[in-house]
Amino acid sequence: MSYSAPLNDMMFVLEDLCDLDGVSKLPGLEDATPDMISAILEEAGKFAGQVLAPLNVIGDQKGLTLTDGKVGTPEGWAAAYHQLVEMGWNSPTTDPEHGGMGLPAVVNACIQEMFNGANTAFQLCSLLTQGAIEAIEGYAEDSLKETYLPKLVTGEWTGTMNLTEPQAGSDLAAIRSKAEPQGDHYLVSGQKIYITYGEHDMAENIIHLVLARLPDAPAGVKGISLFVVPKFLVNADGSLGERNDVRCVSIEHKLGIHASPTCTLAFGDNGGATGYLVGEPNKGLQYMFAMMNSARLGVGLQGVGIAEHATQHAINYAMERKQGGTPEGAEATIMGHPDIRRMLGLMKARTEAARVIAYRAARSLDYAHRATDADEKARHQRRVDLLIPIAKGWSTELGIENASLGVQVHGGMGYVEETGAAQHLRDARITTIYEGTTGIQALDLVGRKIQRDGGVAAKELVADMRASAKALGEQTSAHADWAMLCATIMDAADTVEDLTDWLLAQNGSEPLAGAVTILECFGICLGAWAMGDAAISAATRLEQSRSPAHAQAKLKIVHFYMKNVLPKAASLSATVKGGAGSVLDLTAADFGVEA
Amino acid sequence: MSYSAPLNDMMFVLEDLCDLDGVSKLPGLEDATPDMISAILEEAGKFAGQVLAPLNVIGDQKGLTLTDGKVGTPEGWAAAYHQLVEMGWNSPTTDPEHGGMGLPAVVNACIQEMFNGANTAFQLCSLLTQGAIEAIEGYAEDSLKETYLPKLVTGEWTGTMNLTEPQAGSDLAAIRSKAEPQGDHYLVSGQKIYITYGEHDMAENIIHLVLARLPDAPAGVKGISLFVVPKFLVNADGSLGERNDVRCVSIEHKLGIHASPTCTLAFGDNGGATGYLVGEPNKGLQYMFAMMNSARLGVGLQGVGIAEHATQHAINYAMERKQGGTPEGAEATIMGHPDIRRMLGLMKARTEAARVIAYRAARSLDYAHRATDADEKARHQRRVDLLIPIAKGWSTELGIENASLGVQVHGGMGYVEETGAAQHLRDARITTIYEGTTGIQALDLVGRKIQRDGGVAAKELVADMRASAKALGEQTSAHADWAMLCATIMDAADTVEDLTDWLLAQNGSEPLAGAVTILECFGICLGAWAMGDAAISAATRLEQSRSPAHAQAKLKIVHFYMKNVLPKAASLSATVKGGAGSVLDLTAADFGVEA
């Protein structure tokens, strides 16, 4: 079960579909030349393939131990983490002056895809640390930054996000954890569940970011504050002090990501855990939301990464598995069966499309942070905001679908755990749930990202899609088949525009009923746009004899996508517009009837 | 995690959509009156809900042991099996004169759905025994029947089907196991894998049905014979004799159905296992194919059963899980969220549609076996042959989809194993693989069942669909919304006819590339037909105040189906006709390119 980072496709997407040249002209990113990036990705790919991937299976099989509140990770896990820290892979985008590598977000997207694809359970640790870094970097006062940031950036300390409580899942308004003022700090108490890497043995300290209520806080979402609660208190000289009043009382027995500890943490059982307020009181949720784009993109890249890994796994199997024969009597592999190729085609086409969407979201993150022109900055921020729920929601759903198809390609062997195909499915299954379920992503898309801005960001996107279609349409003399590509992308743009207009015209709950279907439809249509652009680039590369095998395969998979993936968009659009009413008509009573 | 047999819906489908009255007029089924059937199903439902469902979770968690070739089932497993045998549930359709209950196949479909839905891993034992019964009953000489049938029918002995070998999965031509003549019997040797309940501790003897080659057998599928190989030899007086030369060398560690032993069996390590030829030499595969309809229907009913169980599980959770509040500040359950109802609606609508398709296949089995009119018999056999791959393929695929949606409805709780939602997904995942993968079902559908008979069976089905649509269209004065139902079912019929014509017009490999997509499309369209008929019956029941709550909910779910499930058929049809070429264009080289 080897994993090979898809470096050719990553560089293709970076250079040709995300304009890496343009990104590297942004202030602070001048070192991000294609040559330098290519070398970095090659190194990251080695780490993913040679270190993380082999541990993926071990982690799944061995799982975790919990003894006296201490979580033990599987053999090899801590050593690999130390290697990651030493090589500087923990926080690739952080400014070099804070100890990071200062890479563009779009390049980090490649690294995150690789590491998550090779070993989702492992990489979750850094993903959560990244969230803690952003919270502290963005909102904490300087003394907290000085104390905690440097070691979080290197990864010597890891971070966690403590949001969920038993009664407060997707609805954080119900949070009950408390924080009592006590001189220069607070005493935090309460129980948090589903805390990823809430306790482990890979780093000397764990910095918990905790949502809790101050004594005088208003009810609901406007009364939630954010606190830093370290596992070990930190002395003035930076050395570790006494153990804080927080402990891991249990870890979950989960379907997948077995080696990623999902902890229940008890804060303040012995009087209160020492915590420090981040930013202003009662703004905790706002700070959390500000960090969500990168965390959600990170999970979207888990979707892409698992989709890629499952695809490679299935391709390798199909190349080797002998079954049946040729008409001449020779043994043949199952790759010869059209249905196997259909499944592999679906896996490959959707993975490559989702990769482009996620990387383009990351590229816009770079522009939104660094562009000097205010309009350009704002336009990219709108694009980020629009793309993130799609990159998260669609990539993770298709990560599951790909993993399930991967099992199917393996046949009976796929159902036997030692093959490893089933692990992808088990691991992928969480990605549509955490960091906001697909339903939450979809509400974000239709409500905040489309209805609230009057469809501005969506219409900008439609214009870009039409420009891509037009570019294809202008070259039909050289490429006769591009007339079809042009027409299908025009259709996809029409579908996105039509659903945007539909959303803007609704006054009732129909958008809520249709939201997830709209998200999938947008994902498929944006994938078609990405594939159209890919066709142009691949044709150019072919003419220039640059990576011709990759370019040739890309052209075929573009056609496959248009004919085998895109048609679903029309039915999804019809379902939204025709079906939302019958969703709303279903009441609890209809489900409660004794069947 | 309770399971409640959907008795109301089962009786509705039996009486109104499968004409139970007509079935009970068939020779030998005269006792199958609705009252008697209803009483039987109620008893079966109790066994499913009270005995099998509680063991489902235990079986998943405890799994199996293998010690010195002996497989230990989880605590309670053997006792429940003995109860099943005592109550006569092992082989409900077998003729009473052979010790069975003599129930119609369509009634047995309900029982199989219940038992499989409550506990798939458990019921697999009887499903395999059923196959052994049919093989012996249909093809073995009388002495073998007398020796083995009675105890297989009661379930005192269980049966297995030994087809697969490491190099021979879907392609049985590659079978290498051998049988050497030795006086009145044969010495069988070879290794078989994936043998369900190949070894266990629930019954005193296990009767293996084994495919193997005679010394002079021709190569390929025409040289395979079928043998009975008992675990313990049977003495002339029927008592158990010495242990035969077959042993379980390993069991698989699987994604799901943990308590169903999947064995590797070694035959003949000590000179040869005593076996008895079933029927004529070299006809083994033909005999296997003849049994496939009921085995495949059985697995299809696993799909329906798991789909139903997962739906109930998710509904129960959504009814109880508090999250968020109403505008008035009261706590609300997640059932209030439109996206939760969309997911539950999809689960419920597809389950109910798939149930009708599977039961109608079973109903036609009854007619094909028992009708006195030769034309009617033949027509129903064609219908069985056409429906089986759809009932198997579509029901199992949507069993997986439903189980996955069930996890999603549970949110983070769904990913934690103790909730039980994830078990449905893990258990369901095998059903699209064994007894012929979905790809194999689809090849059967497009090749044997449509192209080979020139589309006769498919066109008969289209005519039935149009008759249902017409019946709806004739009542639009009383039911204004039935104009829509009529039109959508007409569309569904057109789609089935159009794809049938497309298939008949193809000469190349396009049907192989489009087969799975066609199968899904047919499933969805036939589901619409079933739902249309259900609307007519439900409206009649409402007028008569018979089960009005069920009828009311049915009418809503029919509308939901037409607007939220059926639209996909159009995109599938477009994918088949437009996309098959681009599937065939993909070669191994395209997948082998270093990405």
Chai-1 contact restraints between the chains, C-beta under 6 A:
chainA,res_idxA,chainB,res_idxB,connection_type,confidence,min_distance_angstrom,max_distance_angstrom,comment,restraint_id
A,P6,B,A595,contact,1.0,0.0,6.0,A-B,restraint_1
A,N8,B,E594,contact,1.0,0.0,6.0,A-B,restraint_2
A,N8,B,A595,contact,1.0,0.0,6.0,A-B,restraint_3
A,D9,B,A595,contact,1.0,0.0,6.0,A-B,restraint_4
A,G169,B,Q323,contact,1.0,0.0,6.0,A-B,restraint_5
A,G169,B,G411,contact,1.0,0.0,6.0,A-B,restraint_6
A,D171,B,Q323,contact,1.0,0.0,6.0,A-B,restraint_7
A,D171,B,G324,contact,1.0,0.0,6.0,A-B,restraint_8
A,Y194,B,G412,contact,1.0,0.0,6.0,A-B,restraint_9
A,E252,B,V416,contact,1.0,0.0,6.0,A-B,restraint_10
A,H253,B,E417,contact,1.0,0.0,6.0,A-B,restraint_11
A,K254,B,Y415,contact,1.0,0.0,6.0,A-B,restraint_12
A,K254,B,V416,contact,1.0,0.0,6.0,A-B,restraint_13
A,L255,B,Y415,contact,1.0,0.0,6.0,A-B,restraint_14
A,L255,B,A422,contact,1.0,0.0,6.0,A-B,restraint_15
A,I315,B,F591,contact,1.0,0.0,6.0,A-B,restraint_16
A,Q323,B,G169,contact,1.0,0.0,6.0,A-B,restraint_17
A,Q323,B,D171,contact,1.0,0.0,6.0,A-B,restraint_18
A,G324,B,D171,contact,1.0,0.0,6.0,A-B,restraint_19
A,M335,B,A588,contact,1.0,0.0,6.0,A-B,restraint_20
A,P338,B,S509,contact,1.0,0.0,6.0,A-B,restraint_21
A,P338,B,L512,contact,1.0,0.0,6.0,A-B,restraint_22
A,P338,B,A513,contact,1.0,0.0,6.0,A-B,restraint_23
A,P338,B,V583,contact,1.0,0.0,6.0,A-B,restraint_24
A,D339,B,G439,contact,1.0,0.0,6.0,A-B,restraint_25
A,D339,B,V516,contact,1.0,0.0,6.0,A-B,restraint_26
A,R341,B,V583,contact,1.0,0.0,6.0,A-B,restraint_27
A,R341,B,L586,contact,1.0,0.0,6.0,A-B,restraint_28
A,R342,B,A513,contact,1.0,0.0,6.0,A-B,restraint_29
A,R342,B,V583,contact,1.0,0.0,6.0,A-B,restraint_30
A,L344,B,F591,contact,1.0,0.0,6.0,A-B,restraint_31
A,G345,B,L586,contact,1.0,0.0,6.0,A-B,restraint_32
A,G411,B,G169,contact,1.0,0.0,6.0,A-B,restraint_33
A,G411,B,I433,contact,1.0,0.0,6.0,A-B,restraint_34
A,G412,B,Y194,contact,1.0,0.0,6.0,A-B,restraint_35
A,G412,B,I433,contact,1.0,0.0,6.0,A-B,restraint_36
A,Y415,B,K254,contact,1.0,0.0,6.0,A-B,restraint_37
A,Y415,B,L255,contact,1.0,0.0,6.0,A-B,restraint_38
A,Y415,B,I430,contact,1.0,0.0,6.0,A-B,restraint_39
A,V416,B,E252,contact,1.0,0.0,6.0,A-B,restraint_40
A,V416,B,K254,contact,1.0,0.0,6.0,A-B,restraint_41
A,E417,B,H253,contact,1.0,0.0,6.0,A-B,restraint_42
A,A422,B,L255,contact,1.0,0.0,6.0,A-B,restraint_43
A,I430,B,Y415,contact,1.0,0.0,6.0,A-B,restraint_44
A,I433,B,G411,contact,1.0,0.0,6.0,A-B,restraint_45
A,I433,B,G412,contact,1.0,0.0,6.0,A-B,restraint_46
A,G439,B,D339,contact,1.0,0.0,6.0,A-B,restraint_47
A,S509,B,P338,contact,1.0,0.0,6.0,A-B,restraint_48
A,L512,B,P338,contact,1.0,0.0,6.0,A-B,restraint_49
A,A513,B,P338,contact,1.0,0.0,6.0,A-B,restraint_50
A,A513,B,R342,contact,1.0,0.0,6.0,A-B,restraint_51
A,V516,B,D339,contact,1.0,0.0,6.0,A-B,restraint_52
A,A549,B,V593,contact,1.0,0.0,6.0,A-B,restraint_53
A,H550,B,V593,contact,1.0,0.0,6.0,A-B,restraint_54
A,A553,B,D590,contact,1.0,0.0,6.0,A-B,restraint_55
A,A553,B,V593,contact,1.0,0.0,6.0,A-B,restraint_56
A,K556,B,D585,contact,1.0,0.0,6.0,A-B,restraint_57
A,K556,B,D590,contact,1.0,0.0,6.0,A-B,restraint_58
A,H559,B,S582,contact,1.0,0.0,6.0,A-B,restraint_59
A,F560,B,S582,contact,1.0,0.0,6.0,A-B,restraint_60
A,K563,B,G578,contact,1.0,0.0,6.0,A-B,restraint_61
A,K563,B,G579,contact,1.0,0.0,6.0,A-B,restraint_62
A,K563,B,S582,contact,1.0,0.0,6.0,A-B,restraint_63
A,N564,B,T575,contact,1.0,0.0,6.0,A-B,restraint_64
A,N564,B,G579,contact,1.0,0.0,6.0,A-B,restraint_65
A,P567,B,S571,contact,1.0,0.0,6.0,A-B,restraint_66
A,P567,B,A574,contact,1.0,0.0,6.0,A-B,restraint_67
A,P567,B,T575,contact,1.0,0.0,6.0,A-B,restraint_68
A,K568,B,S571,contact,1.0,0.0,6.0,A-B,restraint_69
A,A570,B,S571,contact,1.0,0.0,6.0,A-B,restraint_70
A,S571,B,P567,contact,1.0,0.0,6.0,A-B,restraint_71
A,S571,B,K568,contact,1.0,0.0,6.0,A-B,restraint_72
A,S571,B,A570,contact,1.0,0.0,6.0,A-B,restraint_73
A,S571,B,S571,contact,1.0,0.0,6.0,A-B,restraint_74
A,A574,B,P567,contact,1.0,0.0,6.0,A-B,restraint_75
A,T575,B,N564,contact,1.0,0.0,6.0,A-B,restraint_76
A,T575,B,P567,contact,1.0,0.0,6.0,A-B,restraint_77
A,G578,B,K563,contact,1.0,0.0,6.0,A-B,restraint_78
A,G579,B,K563,contact,1.0,0.0,6.0,A-B,restraint_79
A,G579,B,N564,contact,1.0,0.0,6.0,A-B,restraint_80
A,S582,B,H559,contact,1.0,0.0,6.0,A-B,restraint_81
A,S582,B,F560,contact,1.0,0.0,6.0,A-B,restraint_82
A,S582,B,K563,contact,1.0,0.0,6.0,A-B,restraint_83
A,V583,B,P338,contact,1.0,0.0,6.0,A-B,restraint_84
A,V583,B,R341,contact,1.0,0.0,6.0,A-B,restraint_85
A,V583,B,R342,contact,1.0,0.0,6.0,A-B,restraint_86
A,V583,B,G345,contact,1.0,0.0,6.0,A-B,restraint_87
A,D585,B,K556,contact,1.0,0.0,6.0,A-B,restraint_88
A,L586,B,R341,contact,1.0,0.0,6.0,A-B,restraint_89
A,L586,B,G345,contact,1.0,0.0,6.0,A-B,restraint_90
A,L586,B,K556,contact,1.0,0.0,6.0,A-B,restraint_91
A,A588,B,M335,contact,1.0,0.0,6.0,A-B,restraint_92
A,D590,B,A553,contact,1.0,0.0,6.0,A-B,restraint_93
A,D590,B,K556,contact,1.0,0.0,6.0,A-B,restraint_94
A,F591,B,I315,contact,1.0,0.0,6.0,A-B,restraint_95
A,F591,B,L344,contact,1.0,0.0,6.0,A-B,restraint_96
A,V593,B,A549,contact,1.0,0.0,6.0,A-B,restraint_97
A,V593,B,H550,contact,1.0,0.0,6.0,A-B,restraint_98
A,V593,B,A553,contact,1.0,0.0,6.0,A-B,restraint_99
A,E594,B,N8,contact,1.0,0.0,6.0,A-B,restraint_100
A,A595,B,P6,contact,1.0,0.0,6.0,A-B,restraint_101
A,A595,B,N8,contact,1.0,0.0,6.0,A-B,restraint_102
A,A595,B,D9,contact,1.0,0.0,6.0,A-B,restraint_103
